[in-house]
C-alpha cells in the first residue's frame, strides 16, 4: 500500500497540481492585498470616505463603532464589507486566470483531430460492428 501511495504521489500530474495549488494560494494573497490595500481605498474615497472592510450590520442591540470592536465584544454581525472585498478578489483572480489560459491556448499548438472513421457495418443486417470482429454480434454472419 505504501508503494502504491508513493507511485500515486510521484506521478507528474499530482506534482503539477500541488505546485499549482501553492502558486495559486500565493497569488490569492497578492490579489487580496491588491484589493484591500490598493484598489478599495481609492474606491472608498470616491464613494465618500467609505472603508469597505469596516462595513457591517450589527445584529445585537449593543452599539459598536467598528467591526473590530464588534468582533472583540463577540457581537453577532454581518460583515458585508469583507464579503464585497472577497467578491472583488474572486473577480480579479478569475479574470487573471482567464487571461492566462487565453494566452496559453494561443501559444500552445492545437492537436489535429483525426477525421471520423466510417463505422464498419455488417453486409447482411447493416448493424455497426467492431473492426476486430469476425462474426456479426447481431445476426452472427461470418464476415
Buried (B, 14 or more C-beta within 10 A) or exposed (E): EEEEEEEEEEEEEEEEEEEEEEEEEEBBEEBBEBBBEEBBBEEBEEEEEBEBBBBBEBEEEEEBEEBEEBEEEEBEBEBEBBEBBEEBBEEBBEEEEEEEEEEEEEEEEEEEEEEEEEEBEBEEEEBEBEEEEEEBEEEEEEE
